[in-house]
Every structure is written in C-alpha cells, then in structure tokens.
C-alpha cells in the first residue's frame, strides 16, 4: 500500500497540545518482520552494506540493551541507516534514537574551528527511495553529547497531507535515518546508534502525580526503600543503575474515564503485560528528550475507587539503564 499520513486523533492531539505525559507501548520494529537492516552510503536497502562485523544492524531493534550497531570507517558527508520490512509498518507517530555518536559535525568538529551542525533526517518510502518523504529533521546540538543522548522525532509532517502537525504515518516499507555531517569530513569516523524505537503514542489525560527527574532525585544511591518526590524508589548500588519508579493517576469516572482506562489496558496488552520495553515521555511536546526506556514491574489495572467518582491507577516501572542512563559517554560495547 502507498504511504498515508493523517493528523493525530482528536484525543492524542489534545494530549500533545496540553504537553501531557504519554507512552509508546511497543516498538513496532520488534513485532514486524524486518527483512534487512544495514548502514549505507547510497541510501537504498540494496546498496553496499557498511555495517561493522560484530556490530550487527539488528541490534537497533532487538530490545536488548547495551549493544549498539556501528558503521565501518567512512569519510562521507552523508550516511544512512536503512531498514526494510516485509510489509508496510503499522501506524506510527514517533521515532526515538537511543545512544548515538552523531557529533556536531562528524569528526570534522574535532579539527576545524568553523563547523556547522550535523542534521538528522527521518525518511520513509514505499519504493526503496526512488521517491522519498522526509517526515522530520533534527539538528544535533551540544546537549546531545551529554548523558541525554536521545534524538526524538515526534512532530511529523507528511508531504502531500494537509492539516496541522504532528501526523501519523502508515504503509512504510522502507525507513531510514540520514546523517548529514556539516561539511566534507577530513577524518574517518564510525557512526553508532543504540536502539531505534518506532511507536504510536498513548497520551495520558493528566500527567502522573509523581514527577520524574531526568538526572536522578539527589537521594543517596544506597537507599532501597524510599519514595522521593520524583517517584524514584531505589537506584544505582542496589539496582545496578536501574531506577525503580512508581506513580499513580486519578481517573474521574465522569470525565474521559473510558479513554484513560482503555489507554492503561492498551499499553499493558501491547507491551505483552509490560514484559517488552516501552517508552515513557514526561512532557511529549515541550521537552520530548525527557523520556525513559522502561519495563514493567507491576500494574494495578483494577483501578480501585479512591474517592467519590475517582478511581486510582497504580504502576511500578523499572528503568532500562543502557539507553536511559549512559553515564555521559558514547554508547559502545567494544
């Protein structure tokens, strides 16, 4: 089928405009058959594969942490990470890249004073890029060299589709991430990325009552049973870098209760009862880089009555540290 784009549903658009929290319950790359994945210079799925031996491209969607895929030495200004699937991907509206080394201007930034940003292009096609649709671009900034090494693309514009952004897209058979370094490269480099998470958001009506903190809660890391205002219960020493977090949400029985309850149950079903990794965004519009790759510890889907007309939803999640907490270093398992 041809690639089709559409505006977000009214419900999801309102959640986005309100900057509410949301989840990506499943990486559709992990549940669809990916025929081929490779690093290329030409940009098509049949072009020469420049993937480094032992750093296989399937690591980008295998749900296994701390294993990145890497390209062999190149000096090209433009490189691509190509994905080809058996049939068109189901609807998606967000792509997150966890762990990368896309410098401000490739290796040139190490030796040339006057450099420009590296630009990332999320591109799709249904004919192996004979024709190409660019959904979104992203300019790498200095913040992307810190612990927060995430590229978040969640404000799609689909060429040929009317209406305001963000959009969803369906029917994609070929997807690629184009990396355009600022200027001709004078040193070879090895582009690396950790996980590519492609999903369809489920927005909460209200953000969880316990806020989240991107760089931890400041509490001693050897505390095992402690609930801070960020929802973090335990961290590094006893959890091997994983932050266990709880939050709760009040669901009003007379105000979109059915939609919120459906969201919770939909997330639980699609993530295989929380077994598979999923992504949580604290603020999906204003600060999309504040997101965490998570797995489920437990969830109360019974939503007990906690007050007049109010039900309380409870969840306990565990952070997946290889992508959420890369310790301010480039992701690499060499």
Rosetta blueprint (number, residue, H / E / L):
1 X L
2 X L
3 X L
4 X E
5 X E
6 X E
7 X E
8 X L
9 X L
10 X H
11 X H
12 X H
13 X H
14 X H
15 X H
16 X H
17 X H
18 X L
19 X L
20 X L
21 X L
22 X E
23 X E
24 X E
25 X L
26 X L
27 X L
28 X H
29 X H
30 X H
31 X H
32 X L
33 X L
34 X E
35 X E
36 X E
37 X E
38 X E
39 X E
40 X E
41 X L
42 X L
43 X L
44 X L
45 X L
46 X L
47 X L
48 X L
49 X L
50 X L
51 X E
52 X L
53 X L
54 X L
55 X L
56 X L
57 X H
58 X H
59 X H
60 X H
61 X H
62 X L
63 X L
64 X L
65 X L
66 X L
67 X L
68 X L
69 X E
70 X E
71 X E
72 X L
73 X L
74 X E
75 X L
76 X L
77 X L
78 X E
79 X E
80 X E
81 X E
82 X E
83 X E
84 X E
85 X E
86 X L
87 X L
88 X L
89 X L
90 X L
91 X L
92 X E
93 X L
94 X E
95 X E
96 X E
97 X E
98 X E
99 X E
100 X E
101 X L
102 X L
103 X L
104 X L
105 X L
106 X H
107 X H
108 X H
109 X H
110 X H
111 X L
112 X L
113 X L
114 X L
115 X L
116 X L
117 X L
118 X L
119 X E
120 X E
121 X E
122 X E
123 X E
124 X E
125 X E
126 X L
127 X L
128 X L
129 X L
130 X L
131 X L
132 X L
133 X E
134 X E
135 X E
136 X E
137 X E
138 X E
139 X E
140 X L
141 X L
142 X H
143 X H
144 X H
145 X H
146 X L
147 X L
148 X L
149 X L
150 X E
151 X E
152 X E
153 X E
154 X L
155 X L
156 X L
157 X L
158 X L
159 X L
160 X L
161 X L
162 X L
163 X L
164 X L
165 X L
166 X L
167 X E
168 X E
169 X E
170 X E
171 X L
172 X L
173 X L
174 X E
175 X E
176 X E
177 X E
178 X E
179 X E
180 X E
181 X L
182 X L
183 X L
184 X L
185 X L
186 X L
187 X L
188 X L
189 X E
190 X L
191 X L
192 X E
193 X E
194 X E
195 X E
196 X E
197 X E
198 X E
199 X E
200 X L
201 X E
202 X E
203 X E
204 X L
205 X L
206 X L
207 X L
208 X L
209 X L
210 X L
211 X L
212 X L
213 X L
214 X L
215 X L
216 X L
217 X L
218 X L
219 X L
220 X L
221 X L
222 X L
223 X L
224 X L
225 X L
226 X L
227 X L
228 X L
229 X L
230 X L
231 X L
232 X E
233 X E
234 X E
235 X L
236 X H
237 X H
238 X H
239 X H
240 X L
241 X L
242 X L
243 X L
244 X E
245 X E
246 X E
247 X E
248 X E
249 X E
250 X E
251 X E
252 X E
253 X L
254 X L
255 X L
256 X L
257 X H
258 X H
259 X H
260 X H
261 X H
262 X H
263 X H
264 X H
265 X H
266 X H
267 X H
268 X H
269 X H
270 X H
271 X L
272 X L
273 X L
274 X L
275 X L
276 X L
277 X L
278 X E
279 X E
280 X E
281 X E
282 X E
283 X E
284 X L
285 X L
286 X L
287 X E
288 X E
289 X E
290 X E
291 X E
292 X E
293 X E
294 X E
295 X E
296 X E
297 X E
298 X E
299 X E
300 X E
301 X E
302 X E
303 X E
304 X E
305 X E
306 X E
307 X E
308 X L
309 X L
310 X E
311 X E
312 X E
313 X E
314 X E
315 X E
316 X E
317 X E
318 X E
319 X E
320 X L
321 X H
322 X H
323 X H
324 X H
325 X L
326 X L
327 X L
328 X L
329 X L
330 X L
331 X L
332 X L
333 X L
334 X L
